[in-house]
Amino acid sequence: MNHRSILGFLVLIVALQTVSLAQKAAVPAVPEPVLVTISKETTRITEPLNANGYPDFREALNLAAKRKITTETNGAILVLKTVGLRQKYPELNDAQKQELYLRLGIDPLPAEDKYLINSDDYIDALPESDLPEPNDKERQIENSFEREHEIRLRVNHEFGRCCERPWKAADFPRVAKWLKAQDPVLARLDRLRDYPRAYLPIVVGTHTGNLFGAEQPLAHEIRKVVSELNIRAMHALGNGDNAAAIADFERMLILHKYVQQNSHNMVGDLIAIGIHNMMHPLFNQLLMLESLRSEQTEQLAELLKKHSHAPRSMLETIDRYERLYMLDIICQAAEFGIDGKPDKPQLLSKRQQFDYDLMLNQLNGCYDRLLAAARIENRVARLQAIEKLNDEVDETKKKSENKANELLAVLTKAGRSKLFADRLQGLMLPAIDAALDAEHKDGTRRELWLLAIALRKYHVKHGKYPAQLNQLVPQFIAAVPNDQLTNEPFTYRSNGNGMLLYSVGRDRVDHQGYDGDLPDDWADDIAIFTEDHRPQAPIPAKTPKE
């Protein structure tokens, strides 16, 4: 074969290879199989699915929260334009910020705009010249950094005091200076009544990140905003402006509702409960003011009726949303591998070494058992059932961490899969008993608010408080409710002119309505009271000398 023939042959080979490659490129790639069963029994949600065919749990929660809320009707945007995106917790990266703006449907906020400087940041940034002089105890601290920390902590207590009782600028000049500077920014929230609903997006910064790494930044910010509105409302009361304080109370109710409606896990529910807890002193002060007019009492009753509804139960949150966090981890493992990531997925052959349906069924079953235990009405029996399940889960996790058991487990597909599920449920099963206690405490507080309004209406009509709660029935309430924490009647005392109404709280120990630190313990009673019946720290009983 001559040189020309050889050259022609090589050209032909290259041409055929090019055609072959082009034909291969034209054939669509075969998609990888989805390694989980998409069903109500396994994944719980069946849509939407991502590009690889796996459930998009985060998108499902965002769609459920957004519903028919539009950019024009979303109260979250008003909140965001008040606080900005400069918060320390959670600290958002650029991708998360971009996603938040995208989901809200707005352009990025200008960095130079004036946003709320919350009280914590204000205290941290106070120059030394604006700090109070050290007291005798602080002068004894040799380390200058520690001494300054204690002084700033004392300033923080000043702000805390202004959250609890009416105050005037002359009493707390540093707080007054901060409030005056923030008033123009807080005034943006005066329009909250025009936005009865809000959509608080869940963001992770990528479209493939799982729920475990997700953030709902505006929920955390709303909690702090409520605290600042509380300070402003207490200042209004200190200056005799009941109307302004009631207006801020309504804004706090609306913000609470934002968090409550967008909660997708126990953390969100606890943030909502924490907001109610912060509002309690203001409600007490408003309702027990001698200067509160009867129409303002009716206004408070209407605000509660309009904005404060019974929340979704904690058990429903765990059942419908909290368990999705665990299921999402399994589905992500199926999609990318146990040790894989969206940008570096493991080989399909390695992923196929696990039975993901086995994991999903095991974890769903564990949640079902936990919820069944939590629904037992008798508290003692409920706690025993939950403790028994927790002990079983802990024991299973310990066995899975035993090296000999681990070596045996990894020999089979079912063994490897169960090993992973055992460890995961041991790490992530929620502390449901504490969550239920928090929920019952919040329900008790709601009952106290409604009882207190009935007591106030009785006082308006009769010029005094009733001697017993059953005197409110049937004109002011249909029936006297029991304390949700004890299923016993609330404690009530009155001398006609004033009154004290309280629950013994989560610890179920009667501290005479006191909520605060004790010499050797703490008290968590929940009380509504007039000033002449303000609860005091109980004096500890003296131990008799031997």
Secondary structure as the mmCIF struct_conf table of DSSP 4:
data_model
#
loop_
_struct_conf.conf_type_id
_struct_conf.id
_struct_conf.beg_label_comp_id
_struct_conf.beg_label_asym_id
_struct_conf.beg_label_seq_id
_struct_conf.end_label_comp_id
_struct_conf.end_label_asym_id
_struct_conf.end_label_seq_id
HELX_RH_AL_P HELX_RH_AL_P1 HIS A 3 ALA A 26
BEND BEND1 VAL A 27 VAL A 27
HELX_LH_PP_P HELX_LH_PP_P1 PRO A 28 VAL A 34
BEND BEND2 VAL A 36 VAL A 36
BEND BEND3 SER A 39 SER A 39
TURN_TY1_P TURN_TY1_P1 LYS A 40 THR A 43
BEND BEND4 ARG A 44 ARG A 44
STRN STRN1 LEU A 49 LEU A 49
TURN_TY1_P TURN_TY1_P2 ALA A 51 ASN A 52
BEND BEND5 GLY A 53 TYR A 54
STRN STRN2 PRO A 55 PRO A 55
HELX_RH_AL_P HELX_RH_AL_P2 PHE A 57 LYS A 66
TURN_TY1_P TURN_TY1_P3 ARG A 67 LYS A 68
TURN_TY1_P TURN_TY1_P4 THR A 71 THR A 73
HELX_RH_AL_P HELX_RH_AL_P3 GLY A 75 VAL A 83
TURN_TY1_P TURN_TY1_P5 GLY A 84 LEU A 85
BEND BEND6 LYS A 88 PRO A 90
HELX_LH_PP_P HELX_LH_PP_P2 GLU A 91 LEU A 92
HELX_RH_AL_P HELX_RH_AL_P4 ASP A 94 LEU A 104
TURN_TY1_P TURN_TY1_P6 GLY A 105 GLY A 105
HELX_LH_PP_P HELX_LH_PP_P3 ASP A 107 PRO A 110
TURN_TY1_P TURN_TY1_P7 ALA A 111 GLU A 112
BEND BEND7 ASP A 113 ASP A 113
HELX_RH_AL_P HELX_RH_AL_P5 SER A 119 ALA A 125
HELX_RH_3T_P HELX_RH_3T_P1 GLU A 128 ASP A 130
BEND BEND8 LEU A 131 LEU A 131
HELX_LH_PP_P HELX_LH_PP_P4 PRO A 132 PRO A 134
HELX_RH_AL_P HELX_RH_AL_P6 ASP A 136 ARG A 139
TURN_TY1_P TURN_TY1_P8 GLN A 140 GLN A 140
HELX_RH_AL_P HELX_RH_AL_P7 SER A 144 CYS A 162
TURN_TY1_P TURN_TY1_P9 CYS A 163 GLU A 164
BEND BEND9 ARG A 165 ARG A 165
TURN_TY1_P TURN_TY1_P10 ALA A 169 ASP A 171
HELX_RH_AL_P HELX_RH_AL_P8 PRO A 173 LEU A 186
HELX_RH_3T_P HELX_RH_3T_P2 ALA A 187 ASP A 194
STRN STRN3 VAL A 203 VAL A 203
BEND BEND10 GLY A 205 THR A 208
HELX_RH_3T_P HELX_RH_3T_P3 LEU A 211 GLY A 213
STRN STRN4 GLU A 215 GLU A 215
HELX_RH_AL_P HELX_RH_AL_P9 PRO A 217 GLY A 238
TURN_TY1_P TURN_TY1_P11 ASN A 239 GLY A 240
HELX_RH_AL_P HELX_RH_AL_P10 ASN A 242 ASN A 262
BEND BEND11 ASN A 265 ASN A 265
HELX_RH_AL_P HELX_RH_AL_P11 MET A 266 LEU A 287
TURN_TY1_P TURN_TY1_P12 MET A 288 MET A 288
TURN_TY1_P TURN_TY1_P13 GLU A 290 SER A 291
HELX_RH_AL_P HELX_RH_AL_P12 SER A 294 HIS A 307
HELX_LH_PP_P HELX_LH_PP_P5 ALA A 310 SER A 313
HELX_RH_AL_P HELX_RH_AL_P13 MET A 314 THR A 317
HELX_RH_PI_P HELX_RH_PI_P1 ILE A 318 GLU A 322
HELX_RH_AL_P HELX_RH_AL_P14 ARG A 323 PHE A 336
TURN_TY1_P TURN_TY1_P14 ILE A 338 ASP A 339
STRN STRN5 LYS A 341 LYS A 341
TURN_TY1_P TURN_TY1_P15 PRO A 342 ASP A 343
STRN STRN6 LYS A 344 LYS A 344
HELX_LH_PP_P HELX_LH_PP_P6 PRO A 345 LEU A 347
HELX_RH_AL_P HELX_RH_AL_P15 LEU A 348 ARG A 351
TURN_TY1_P TURN_TY1_P16 GLN A 352 GLN A 353
BEND BEND12 PHE A 354 PHE A 354
HELX_RH_AL_P HELX_RH_AL_P16 TYR A 356 ALA A 374
TURN_TY1_P TURN_TY1_P17 ARG A 375 ARG A 375
BEND BEND13 GLU A 377 ASN A 378
HELX_RH_AL_P HELX_RH_AL_P17 ARG A 379 GLU A 401
BEND BEND14 ASN A 402 ASN A 402
HELX_RH_AL_P HELX_RH_AL_P18 LYS A 403 ALA A 409
TURN_TY1_P TURN_TY1_P18 VAL A 410 LEU A 411
BEND BEND15 THR A 412 THR A 412
HELX_RH_AL_P HELX_RH_AL_P19 LYS A 413 MET A 428
HELX_RH_AL_P HELX_RH_AL_P20 ILE A 432 HIS A 462
BEND BEND16 GLY A 463 LYS A 464
BEND BEND17 ALA A 467 GLN A 468
HELX_RH_3T_P HELX_RH_3T_P4 LEU A 469 LEU A 472
TURN_TY1_P TURN_TY1_P19 VAL A 473 PHE A 476
BEND BEND18 ALA A 478 ALA A 479
HELX_LH_PP_P HELX_LH_PP_P7 VAL A 480 PRO A 481
STRN STRN7 ASN A 482 ASN A 482
HELX_LH_PP_P HELX_LH_PP_P8 ASP A 483 ASP A 483
TURN_TY1_P TURN_TY1_P20 GLN A 484 THR A 486
BEND BEND19 ASN A 487 GLU A 488
STRN STRN8 PRO A 489 PRO A 489
HELX_LH_PP_P HELX_LH_PP_P9 PHE A 490 PHE A 490
STRN STRN9 THR A 491 SER A 494
BEND BEND20 GLY A 496 ASN A 497
STRN STRN10 MET A 499 SER A 503
TURN_TY1_P TURN_TY1_P21 GLY A 505 ARG A 508
TURN_TY1_P TURN_TY1_P22 GLN A 512 GLY A 513
STRN STRN11 ASP A 515 ASP A 517
BEND BEND21 PRO A 519 ASP A 521
STRN STRN12 TRP A 522 ASP A 524
STRN STRN13 ILE A 526 PHE A 529
HELX_RH_3T_P HELX_RH_3T_P5 GLU A 531 HIS A 533
HELX_LH_PP_P HELX_LH_PP_P10 ALA A 537 LYS A 545
#
